[in-house]
């Protein structure tokens, strides 16, 4: 995959022009970013291409990179609106955190990776392989780091197949339930941790989810037992295989990545910022209308809602979903 360009869609001059026309129509209508929909962001010729790319994400290789959005032409607000408009062709945006942010900011905010009420994207540390609580996670690179910050992806199906070859005795362990920390962002009526398997078969498809760091930090709750030696060994092998089979990509300014969380895990390397500017990515969590069905064992992670087109995100009491252009 690293040697291929099949997963990269380079924007043409015509597609950029069409995007800018859609931007102008939104501006003329006076719409806020959060109110923009696919219908109000018309892309008559590029739209069908985006539908095909969404199919690649949901039913093909599981990811795509759209390259070449000329950010130097736009304010941050216009760049965010263009990104949001493209995102509308992949799915409906859902809140990413306890503040109700529909547009996330992946930036080092000085938080520590071991802070149990912080999310790892608020630090400069390596994330480790994980998935998010949505069908599709997307990133737009606004500003690169001085060094590091490479994006990496790995197939959960490949990890499963390799585990079957090397340690078939450990495979069933990952089909059992694991508790994972919600990191202080707790929906009404839910525990401060969710319970779900790493692997699950459902309607002939292997679906996966894992946030190892949150599985370990959930042990802070006294009612949860320590991981068994077998569970630790299975998780260790999963992560070792992820490191072995991952591919890496270095985002350029204007790159947009779309990843299917149910089959692809993502990570990023640690990074160092420039003295006068920070690595900055915008992020969308997207719920497509044509996603895969999920097993009931994933319901707790998804706050009880696993219906296609109506799942994902963090809906916290008192937090109204909205778009913020400030990384707060």
QUILIN-V367895 format. One record per residue. RES is the residue in three letters. NEAR is the number of other C-alpha atoms within 10 Angstrom. Layout:
# QUILIN-V367895
<<RES/NEAR> <RES/NEAR>>
This chain:
# QUILIN-V367895
<<UNK/10> <UNK/10> <UNK/6> <UNK/7> <UNK/10> <UNK/11> <UNK/18> <UNK/16> <UNK/17> <UNK/14> <UNK/16> <UNK/13> <UNK/11> <UNK/11> <UNK/18> <UNK/16> <UNK/12> <UNK/19> <UNK/22> <UNK/15> <UNK/15> <UNK/20> <UNK/20> <UNK/14> <UNK/15> <UNK/22> <UNK/14> <UNK/9> <UNK/10> <UNK/10> <UNK/13> <UNK/12> <UNK/22> <UNK/16> <UNK/11> <UNK/15> <UNK/20> <UNK/17> <UNK/10> <UNK/16> <UNK/24> <UNK/20> <UNK/21> <UNK/11> <UNK/11> <UNK/17> <UNK/19> <UNK/12> <UNK/15> <UNK/19> <UNK/13> <UNK/13> <UNK/24> <UNK/26> <UNK/17> <UNK/18> <UNK/24> <UNK/24> <UNK/15> <UNK/12> <UNK/17> <UNK/24> <UNK/25> <UNK/21> <UNK/22> <UNK/19> <UNK/20> <UNK/17> <UNK/25> <UNK/13> <UNK/18> <UNK/11> <UNK/9> <UNK/12> <UNK/10> <UNK/14> <UNK/12> <UNK/17> <UNK/21> <UNK/22> <UNK/21> <UNK/23> <UNK/23> <UNK/26> <UNK/25> <UNK/22> <UNK/28> <UNK/22> <UNK/25> <UNK/28> <UNK/22> <UNK/21> <UNK/26> <UNK/24> <UNK/26> <UNK/25> <UNK/19> <UNK/20> <UNK/18> <UNK/22> <UNK/26> <UNK/26> <UNK/28> <UNK/24> <UNK/24> <UNK/20> <UNK/21> <UNK/20> <UNK/14> <UNK/9> <UNK/16> <UNK/16> <UNK/18> <UNK/11> <UNK/11> <UNK/17> <UNK/14> <UNK/15> <UNK/19> <UNK/21> <UNK/19> <UNK/18> <UNK/19> <UNK/25> <UNK/18> <UNK/17> <UNK/20> <UNK/20> <UNK/23> <UNK/20> <UNK/23> <UNK/20> <UNK/21> <UNK/24> <UNK/26> <UNK/31> <UNK/24> <UNK/22> <UNK/25> <UNK/28> <UNK/21> <UNK/22> <UNK/19> <UNK/23> <UNK/19> <UNK/14> <UNK/13> <UNK/17> <UNK/23> <UNK/17> <UNK/18> <UNK/19> <UNK/22> <UNK/23> <UNK/21> <UNK/25> <UNK/17> <UNK/16> <UNK/20> <UNK/18> <UNK/12> <UNK/17> <UNK/18> <UNK/14> <UNK/11> <UNK/11> <UNK/11> <UNK/13> <UNK/12> <UNK/18> <UNK/19> <UNK/11> <UNK/19> <UNK/21> <UNK/16> <UNK/15> <UNK/15> <UNK/20> <UNK/21> <UNK/22> <UNK/25> <UNK/22> <UNK/17> <UNK/13> <UNK/19> <UNK/20> <UNK/15> <UNK/11> <UNK/7> <UNK/13> <UNK/12> <UNK/17> <UNK/23> <UNK/22> <UNK/18> <UNK/24> <UNK/19> <UNK/21> <UNK/24> <UNK/20> <UNK/12> <UNK/14> <UNK/10> <UNK/7> <UNK/15> <UNK/16> <UNK/23> <UNK/26> <UNK/23> <UNK/24> <UNK/17> <UNK/21> <UNK/18> <UNK/19> <UNK/18> <UNK/16> <UNK/18> <UNK/24> <UNK/17> <UNK/12> <UNK/11> <UNK/8> <UNK/8> <UNK/11> <UNK/11> <UNK/13> <UNK/14> <UNK/9> <UNK/9> <UNK/13> <UNK/16> <UNK/14> <UNK/14> <UNK/20> <UNK/18> <UNK/13> <UNK/18> <UNK/24> <UNK/16> <UNK/12> <UNK/19> <UNK/23> <UNK/16> <UNK/11> <UNK/14> <UNK/20> <UNK/16> <UNK/16> <UNK/13> <UNK/13> <UNK/22> <UNK/15> <UNK/19> <UNK/22> <UNK/23> <UNK/26> <UNK/21> <UNK/26> <UNK/27> <UNK/27> <UNK/26> <UNK/27> <UNK/24> <UNK/24> <UNK/25> <UNK/23> <UNK/21> <UNK/21> <UNK/16> <UNK/17> <UNK/19> <UNK/16> <UNK/19> <UNK/12> <UNK/7> <UNK/5> <UNK/11> <UNK/17> <UNK/21> <UNK/20> <UNK/22> <UNK/22> <UNK/26> <UNK/26> <UNK/28> <UNK/30> <UNK/24> <UNK/23> <UNK/14> <UNK/14> <UNK/20> <UNK/19> <UNK/13> <UNK/21> <UNK/16> <UNK/14> <UNK/19> <UNK/23> <UNK/18> <UNK/16> <UNK/24> <UNK/19> <UNK/20> <UNK/14> <UNK/16> <UNK/20> <UNK/15> <UNK/16> <UNK/17> <UNK/13> <UNK/21> <UNK/27> <UNK/25> <UNK/25> <UNK/21> <UNK/17> <UNK/13> <UNK/9> <UNK/14> <UNK/14> <UNK/21> <UNK/16> <UNK/17> <UNK/17> <UNK/13> <UNK/9> <UNK/15> <UNK/11>>
